[in-house]
């Protein structure tokens, strides 16, 4: 915030939808210039994401159907932070559930807002190495349609630059992890 700038004043907050993964509210604000308006906001507990790297240097990715975009996206394993979980606990659970891998070495890559124009969700990104394939991976959630894909970092980056169907949190996390990946 710039020096001398005060934040908008919240005049009214209305919860329109309380969901399983997020809430939707409409807020009436008064800006410092005295203008008033309504701002929609999705309230989300946050998510955690892993950039898993095999001993051979391949990335473990998921090709997953996403209803909102009516298609399959290439993504890193990720999930919503559950109540009483830390981001690190969330992503360790999600990596096993979604990919069938377990990592013994974890490095935080930081966190970032996903879509601050309409949501308060932050993604906590981690590099996951020293992977082990789980003999009997847990069953996927009933609402997930996931294919595990191994891909070199070079091939993944070419896909990003070519505009392949890859989600934004995976693109951002890849570039946060890139300094730690084998050339």
C-alpha positions in Angstrom: 0.0 0.0 0.0 1.3 3.4 -0.9 2.2 5.8 2.0 -0.8 7.8 2.9 -3.2 5.4 1.3 -5.8 4.0 3.6 -7.5 0.6 2.7 -11.1 0.5 1.6 -13.7 0.5 4.3 -15.9 -2.6 4.5 -19.6 -1.5 4.7 -21.4 -4.8 4.2 -20.5 -8.5 3.8 -23.0 -11.0 2.5 -22.3 -14.8 2.3 -24.1 -16.1 -0.8 -22.8 -19.7 -0.8 -21.0 -21.9 1.7 -19.5 -24.8 -0.1 -17.4 -27.9 0.5 -14.2 -26.3 -0.8 -14.9 -22.6 -0.8 -17.4 -19.8 0.1 -18.7 -17.0 -2.1 -19.4 -13.6 -0.7 -20.2 -10.1 -2.0 -18.7 -7.2 -0.1 -19.7 -3.5 -0.3 -16.7 -1.3 0.0 -16.0 2.4 0.3 -12.8 3.4 -1.4 -10.5 6.1 -0.1 -11.8 8.4 -2.9 -15.3 7.8 -1.3 -16.6 5.8 -4.3 -18.7 2.8 -3.2 -19.1 -0.5 -5.0 -19.5 -4.3 -4.7 -16.7 -6.8 -4.9 -17.2 -10.5 -5.2 -14.8 -12.8 -3.4 -14.2 -16.5 -3.2 -12.9 -17.5 0.3 -10.7 -20.5 0.1 -8.6 -22.3 2.8 -5.6 -22.5 0.4 -3.9 -25.2 -1.4 -0.6 -27.0 -1.5 1.3 -28.3 -4.6 4.3 -30.6 -5.2 6.8 -30.5 -8.0 7.8 -34.1 -7.7 11.1 -35.1 -9.4 12.1 -38.8 -9.9 15.7 -40.0 -9.4 16.0 -39.9 -13.3 15.1 -36.2 -13.2 11.6 -36.6 -14.6 8.7 -34.6 -13.3 5.6 -36.5 -12.0 2.6 -34.7 -13.5 -1.1 -35.5 -13.6 -3.4 -35.2 -16.7 -6.7 -34.4 -15.0 -10.2 -33.6 -16.3 -11.4 -30.2 -15.1 -15.1 -29.5 -15.6 -14.8 -25.7 -15.4 -12.6 -25.7 -18.6 -14.3 -28.7 -20.1 -11.0 -30.5 -20.7 -7.9 -32.2 -19.4 -5.1 -30.1 -18.0 -1.5 -31.1 -17.2 -0.9 -30.3 -13.5 1.4 -31.0 -10.6 -0.2 -32.9 -7.7 -2.1 -30.5 -5.5 -4.9 -30.2 -3.1 -7.0 -28.1 -0.7 -5.6 -27.6 2.8 -8.0 -29.4 5.2 -8.9 -28.0 8.6 -6.2 -28.6 11.1 -3.6 -29.4 8.4 -0.5 -27.5 7.5 0.4 -27.1 3.8 3.2 -29.6 4.2 0.9 -32.3 5.6 -1.7 -31.6 2.9 0.8 -32.0 0.0 2.4 -35.1 1.5 -1.1 -36.7 1.6 -2.1 -35.4 -1.9 1.1 -36.6 -3.6 0.4 -40.2 -2.4 -3.3 -40.1 -3.2 -3.0 -38.6 -6.6 0.2 -39.9 -8.0 1.1 -43.1 -6.0 4.5 -41.6 -5.0 5.9 -40.8 -1.6 8.8 -38.3 -1.2 11.3 -38.3 1.6 12.9 -34.9 0.9 10.8 -31.7 0.8 11.8 -28.1 0.1 9.5 -25.2 0.4 9.4 -23.1 -2.8 7.3 -20.3 -1.2 3.6 -19.4 -1.7 1.7 -17.1 -3.9 -1.9 -15.9 -4.5 -3.7 -17.9 -7.1 -6.2 -15.3 -8.5 -6.2 -12.2 -6.2 -8.8 -10.4 -8.4 -11.6 -12.6 -7.0 -10.1 -15.1 -4.4 -8.0 -15.1 -1.3 -6.6 -18.5 -2.1 -2.8 -19.0 -1.7 -0.9 -21.9 -3.1 2.0 -23.3 -1.1 4.6 -24.9 -3.4 7.1 -27.6 -2.5 9.8 -29.5 -4.3 9.5 -33.2 -3.6 12.5 -35.5 -4.3 13.8 -38.9 -3.3 10.6 -40.4 -4.5 9.4 -43.9 -3.9 6.6 -45.6 -5.8 4.0 -46.8 -3.3 3.3 -50.6 -3.8 -0.5 -50.2 -3.3 -1.4 -46.6 -3.9 -4.6 -45.3 -2.3 -7.7 -45.2 -4.5 -8.4 -41.8 -6.1 -11.2 -39.7 -4.8 -14.5 -40.6 -6.5 -14.6 -37.1 -8.2 -11.1 -37.3 -9.7 -10.2 -38.6 -13.2 -6.4 -38.6 -13.2 -3.6 -40.1 -15.4 0.0 -40.0 -14.0 2.5 -38.7 -16.6 6.3 -38.7 -16.3 7.9 -35.9 -18.3 11.3 -34.3 -18.6 11.6 -30.7 -17.3 12.7 -29.6 -20.8 9.6 -31.2 -22.4 7.3 -29.6 -19.8 8.9 -26.2 -20.4 8.4 -26.6 -24.2 4.7 -27.4 -23.5 4.3 -24.3 -21.4 5.9 -22.1 -24.1 3.8 -23.8 -26.8 0.6 -23.0 -25.0 -0.4 -26.6 -24.1 -3.2 -27.0 -21.6 -1.3 -26.5 -18.3 -2.7 -24.8 -15.3 -1.2 -21.6 -13.9 -0.3 -22.9 -10.5 1.8 -25.6 -12.1 3.5 -23.2 -14.5 4.4 -20.8 -11.6 5.6 -23.6 -9.4 7.7 -25.1 -12.2 9.6 -21.9 -12.6 10.1 -21.7 -8.8 11.5 -25.2 -8.9 13.6 -24.8 -12.0 16.8 -23.7 -10.3 16.8 -27.0 -8.3 16.2 -29.3 -11.3 19.0 -31.2 -13.1 20.0 -29.6 -16.4 
